[in-house]
Structures are given as C-alpha cells and as structure tokens.
Amino acid sequence: MNTRDRGKPLQTGGRRGIAMVTAVMVVSVAAGIAAYLIVNPERWGRQAANLAVIAQAEVTARAAVDWGRQIVHDNTMGFSSSRIGENGPVAIDTFPVDDGSLTLLLDDAQGKFNLNNMVKQGKKSDRDILAFKRLLATLVLPTDLADTVVDWIDDDEQKNPNGAESEYYLGLKPPYRAANRQMGDIGELAAVKGFKPEYIKTLAPHVTVLPERALVNVNTAEAPVVKSLFKGMTLSDAENFVSLRKAVRFSTIASVRGRLPRSVTEVLDDDFTVDSKYFSVKVVSTFKHAKIRAEALLRLGDKNLWPIVAWYRTT
C-alpha cells in the first residue's frame, strides 16, 4: 500500500463487503431459528404454552389486587374510616377461577410498627426509636437492633453507640454500604447488622415499612405493638386493651386516652392513630400448573375513588 493511502476512509467496495457479511449472518441466524422450529416443534409448543399459562396466572394475580382495592373502597364508603383489620385480616381462601384458583389476604398495614418512622427527613426520631426498643424487648429480641436499623436508614455516616454504618458493612464479604435511605421492604433487615433469620421471623408479623410517616392504628394493632406505643404499659394491659377493642371501637384520640390503664405514664397525640390509609394485599394465583405469589401496598385516597396501588411485586 502506498504510504499516501494511509488514513484514507474505506472505499465503497469495503462497505459493500461489510454489508454482505452482515446479510449472511442474518440469514444464518434466521435459518437456525427455522431449523429449531422444524426439528423441535413439540418443545417450542410446550414453551409457548408455558408462557401463556404463566401470563394467565399473572393476570389473575393483578385482578385479585384490584379485587382487594374494591373491598377497601366498599368498606370505606359510609364510614369515617376503614374497618379492615379490626377483626383480623380479610381472608379469601381457594376461590375458584377458570382452570385455577386464588387466595387473597387483605390487612391493615398500619396495624404494625412502621420502621421508617424512626427517621424523619434523614434524622432520628427519639420517641419512635424508644417505641421500637420496647417492641423488641417485648419480643425478647436485642434492643440494640433499633440502633442498627436507624443507622441503616438515616442519611449520614455517624454511627450510633450500638449501630453500624458503611465502615462496618464494607468490611464484610461481599462488601456493601449502608442504605442511608428509607427501607423499601422488610427483607432489607437481612442486610442490617445483628438481624439473624430467627430474629426477622419473630419481628416480621409486628413491623412494616411504609413510604411516609404513618402511625400505628390502635384499632388493628396486636398487643405487643400496642404495648410499644405507651410508656409504662404492660403486656397484660395491652392484651386487655385489645380485648376491650372488640366491644368498643376507638373513633377518636380522646376515646383512646380515656381507656388507657393507669400504668401509662406519658401519652402524646402523635404517638398513634385510630384509622388507616395503607393496606396490604397478598395473593396466590394458580392457573393450571403455574403459581404466582404477589403482594401490593394500597393507599387510601378520596373515599369516592379507588385506593391507589403504591407498589406491586411478585415474590
């Protein structure tokens, strides 16, 4: 090649060569796919059928979530607040659908302690931290776990006395950083220092994670959570409170105050609520041989509108 030709762009002949190679590759791939379909028609048909079955199970799961939205909507109409969860979760077991079935569990998400309450706008909330520590103590779990959750959520790298920030997590194998943001799922606890699987299993029925500050509804909370809300309350007092709730619904903060035992030494109005706007839906959808497990978080808006799906996921 003449040195003067160096650096010159490819001529059109070179471009045609590339185009021909590309065309040959496309034809080869198409031929391979055609051969696969010809040689393996049964396998291809089974795969297509499986995808259709899974899709149907997914559609049924999403329809079940909408059914949950309808239940929340209908339950709220004519009332000042929803009654879902006051007599336990709304459970619909093995409801038959074409070539399958579904189960649905609808409950009040605010009947549990919201872990995200412990940090407000990136800074820790001492009252909520103390409430969580009381819950941990009631469940016979280490109270230091509250500090590690706070460090996981808050937006700084300053470690609480018994907490852990990114410096600790980066020393693990594999290393990772503290989230330094709100929790999005209870499953995150598995990544937080100190949370053994058995601890999470014990704690899970009593806690939740919601996308904003959301107080515990004393009309739906179980005794351990009720106890955590009030300084000085015993577990026996909390159990009596839950029993009383079956006969007397608390419609105002004042009505709750009037029924608290003398053991309670301090009460603030923003420690709890008597109604809810967040509800959880869990669904198992079966269609032929496919099974889809899904869950969603519903947020109650205007009572004349259907609840909003805050998030939906399959598990």
Buried (B, 14 or more C-beta within 10 A) or exposed (E): EEEEEEEEEEEEEEEEEEEEEEEEEEEEEEEEEEEEEEEEEEEBEEEEEEEEBBEBBBEBBBEBBBBBBEBBBEBBEEEEBBBBBBEEBBEBEEEEBEEBBBBBBBBBBBBBBBBBBBBEEEEBBEBBBBBBBBBBBBBEBBBBBBBBBBBBBBEEEEBBEBBBBBEBBEEEEEEEEBBBEBBEEBEBBEEBBBBEEEBBEBBEEBBBBBBEBBBBBBBBBBBBBBBBBBBBBBEEBBBBBBEEBEEEEBBEBEEBEEEBBEEBEEBEEEBBBBBBBBBBBBBBBBBBEBBBBBBBBBBBEEBEEBBEBBEBEEE
